[in-house]
């Protein structure tokens, strides 16, 4: 087993990191499904439909509640996918505004016809009614359909990977094996690596050929800087000629260990 010697590490300011990140080629990405263990938004939507079909006070209240949960789950999945965890406990208007700033449109009716009615139901004890439940269900359905494609884009963990590695599966026992074989030379350049599977979560610029890592803890990004980083990552999906490969959390954790990241 080859384990690389330790790379030199330098903590840099977030703005310096972002300047370097913008220069990295974004056409090739390595991704990971971060939300596979979550209840799916479509499941909440189905529960909302069941509540609406019951048509009594209990069912209509469930329709509004689960329509809101479906929409909010989709929003939180997108927040999570773009490493905007600093907004985890922010209000949904703040989350929606942030997603819009990185190019993901969230119609204002999500707040007006889904989130607000559920909050009134929950906090002001307003009775549920059929029209409100139907509007919430219909808008949630349209919203999930409109954002299915962006939700299907897995979270980017690395851009312009400059590592040589092997990655194999044993289909019989589900065993996963990762090997690190060194660093690419020359034109490949530096890699952006989101080291998010250990604390503290960090963003790294990795120059393997010169044995250097520059990093910033994600908690040290301002909200604006976090949006800028998310926009850089999202830029990959705007490219017509792009390639990506998905991998498990195990792969990224293991390659980090073997490469000495």
C-alpha positions in Angstrom: 0.0 0.0 0.0 1.4 3.4 -1.0 0.9 6.2 1.4 2.3 9.6 0.3 4.5 11.6 2.5 3.0 14.6 4.2 2.3 17.6 2.1 3.3 21.1 3.3 0.2 22.9 4.6 -0.5 26.6 4.6 -3.7 28.3 5.9 -4.7 31.2 3.7 -7.3 33.9 3.7 -10.6 32.9 2.1 -10.3 35.6 -0.6 -6.9 34.3 -1.6 -8.3 30.8 -1.7 -11.2 31.9 -4.0 -8.7 33.7 -6.3 -6.8 30.4 -6.7 -10.0 28.3 -7.0 -11.3 30.5 -9.9 -8.2 29.5 -11.9 -8.8 25.8 -11.6 -10.3 23.9 -14.6 -13.9 23.1 -13.8 -14.7 20.7 -16.7 -13.9 17.6 -14.7 -15.5 16.9 -11.3 -15.5 14.1 -8.8 -18.9 14.0 -6.9 -20.6 12.3 -4.0 -24.3 11.8 -3.0 -24.5 13.5 0.3 -28.2 13.2 0.9 -28.9 9.5 0.1 -29.8 8.8 3.8 -32.4 11.6 3.9 -36.1 11.0 3.5 -36.8 12.0 -0.1 -38.8 15.1 -0.9 -41.1 13.0 -3.1 -41.9 10.9 -0.1 -43.1 13.9 1.8 -45.1 15.0 -1.2 -46.8 11.6 -1.4 -47.7 12.0 2.3 -49.1 15.4 1.5 -51.3 13.9 -1.2 -52.6 11.2 1.2 -53.5 13.9 3.6 -55.3 15.9 1.0 -57.2 12.9 -0.2 -58.5 12.3 3.4 -60.1 15.8 3.2 -60.9 16.1 6.9 -59.2 18.6 9.2 -56.5 16.1 10.1 -55.8 15.2 6.5 -55.7 18.8 5.3 -53.3 19.8 8.1 -51.1 17.0 7.1 -51.3 18.0 3.4 -50.0 21.5 4.3 -47.4 20.3 6.7 -45.9 17.7 4.3 -46.1 19.9 1.3 -44.0 22.4 3.2 -41.6 19.6 4.3 -41.2 18.4 0.7 -40.3 21.9 -0.5 -38.0 22.7 2.5 -36.3 19.3 2.1 -35.5 20.1 -1.5 -34.1 23.5 -0.5 -32.0 22.0 2.3 -30.6 19.3 -0.1 -29.4 22.0 -2.4 -27.9 24.0 0.4 -26.1 20.9 1.6 -24.9 19.9 -1.9 -23.1 23.3 -2.3 -21.4 23.1 1.0 -23.5 26.0 2.5 -23.8 24.4 5.9 -23.3 27.7 7.6 -26.9 28.4 6.5 -28.2 25.2 8.1 -30.1 27.0 10.8 -30.8 30.1 8.7 -34.4 31.1 7.8 -35.8 29.8 4.6 -36.0 33.3 3.1 -32.2 33.5 3.6 -31.7 30.0 2.1 -33.8 30.9 -0.9 -32.0 34.1 -1.5 -28.6 32.3 -1.3 -29.7 29.7 -3.8 -30.9 32.4 -6.1 -27.5 34.1 -5.9 -25.8 30.9 -7.2 -28.2 30.6 -10.0 -30.9 28.3 -8.6 -34.3 30.0 -9.0 -36.8 29.5 -6.1 -40.2 31.1 -6.9 -41.6 33.5 -4.2 -44.8 31.4 -4.1 -42.8 28.7 -2.2 -42.7 31.1 0.8 -46.1 32.6 0.3 -48.2 29.5 -0.5 -46.3 26.7 1.2 -44.0 27.8 4.0 -46.2 30.7 5.4 -49.4 28.6 5.6 -47.7 25.8 7.4 -46.2 28.3 9.9 -49.6 29.8 10.5 -51.0 26.3 11.0 -48.2 25.5 13.5 -47.7 28.7 15.4 -51.0 30.6 15.1 -53.3 27.6 15.3 -55.1 28.6 12.1 -57.4 25.8 10.9 -56.5 24.0 7.7 -58.8 24.5 4.7 -59.0 22.7 1.4 -58.0 25.6 -0.8 -54.9 26.3 1.2 -53.9 22.6 1.2 -54.5 22.3 -2.5 -52.4 25.3 -3.3 -49.6 24.1 -1.1 -49.7 20.6 -2.7 -49.9 21.9 -6.3 -47.0 24.4 -5.8 -44.8 21.8 -4.0 -45.4 19.4 -6.9 -44.5 22.0 -9.5 -41.4 23.1 -7.5 -40.1 19.5 -7.1 -40.6 18.9 -10.8 -38.8 22.2 -11.7 -35.8 21.4 -9.5 -35.5 17.7 -10.2 -32.6 18.2 -12.6 -30.5 20.4 -10.3 -31.2 18.1 -7.4 -29.9 15.2 -9.4 -26.5 16.9 -9.7 -24.4 15.3 -7.0 -22.3 17.4 -4.7 -18.9 18.3 -6.1 -16.0 17.1 -3.9 -13.1 17.8 -6.2 -12.4 19.7 -9.4 -9.5 18.9 -11.7 -8.3 15.8 -9.8 -4.5 15.5 -10.1 -4.1 12.2 -8.3 -3.4 8.8 -9.9 -5.4 6.2 -8.1 -7.2 2.9 -8.4 -10.7 2.3 -7.2 -12.3 -1.2 -7.3 -15.4 -3.0 -5.9 -15.9 -6.6 -5.0 -19.5 -7.1 -6.1 -19.8 -10.3 -4.0 -19.1 -8.8 -0.6 -19.5 -5.1 -1.3 -15.9 -4.4 -0.4 -14.4 -1.2 -1.8 -10.7 -0.8 -2.4 -8.7 2.4 -3.1 -5.1 2.8 -4.0 -3.0 5.9 -4.4 -0.4 5.8 -7.2 1.1 9.3 -7.1 0.5 12.7 -8.6 -0.1 13.8 -12.2 2.7 15.9 -13.7 2.7 19.1 -15.7 -0.4 20.4 -17.3 -3.0 18.9 -14.9 -2.3 21.7 -12.4 -3.9 22.1 -9.0 -7.0 20.5 -7.6 -9.8 21.9 -5.5 -10.7 19.4 -2.8 -13.7 19.8 -0.4 -12.5 18.0 2.7 -16.0 17.7 4.3 -16.0 14.2 5.8 -14.0 15.2 8.9 -14.0 18.1 11.3 -13.1 20.8 10.8 -14.5 20.9 7.3 -12.0 22.6 5.0 -11.6 23.6 1.4 -8.2 22.8 -0.1 -6.1 23.8 -3.1 -3.8 20.8 -3.7 -0.6 21.0 -5.7 0.6 17.4 -5.5 3.5 17.9 -7.9 5.0 20.5 -5.6 3.8 18.8 -2.4 1.7 21.8 -1.3 -1.8 22.3 0.2 -3.4 25.6 0.8 -6.6 25.5 2.9 -9.4 27.4 4.6 -11.8 26.1 7.2 -15.3 26.4 5.8 -16.4 28.0 9.1 -14.1 30.9 8.4 -15.8 31.9 5.1 -18.1 34.8 5.4 -21.6 34.2 3.9 -20.6 36.1 0.8 -17.4 34.1 0.4 -19.3 30.8 0.9 -21.6 31.9 -1.9 -18.7 32.7 -4.1 -17.2 29.2 -3.5 -20.6 27.6 -4.2 -20.8 29.6 -7.5 -17.3 28.3 -8.5 -18.5 24.7 -7.9 -21.8 25.3 -9.7 -19.9 26.6 -12.7 -19.0 23.0 -13.5 -22.6 22.2 -14.3 -22.9 25.1 -16.7 -20.2 23.8 -19.0 -21.3 21.9 -22.1 -18.2 19.8 -22.3 -17.9 18.4 -18.8 -17.2 15.1 -17.2 -17.8 13.8 -13.8 -17.5 10.6 -11.8 -19.3 9.8 -8.6 -17.7 8.1 -5.6 -18.6 7.1 -2.0 -17.6 8.9 1.2 -15.3 5.9 1.8 -13.4 6.7 -1.4 -12.8 10.4 -0.5 -11.8 9.5 3.1 -9.4 6.8 2.0 -7.8 8.7 -0.9 -7.3 11.7 1.5 -5.5 9.4 3.9 -3.4 7.7 1.3 -2.5 10.9 -0.5 -1.6 12.6 2.7 -4.2 15.4 2.2 
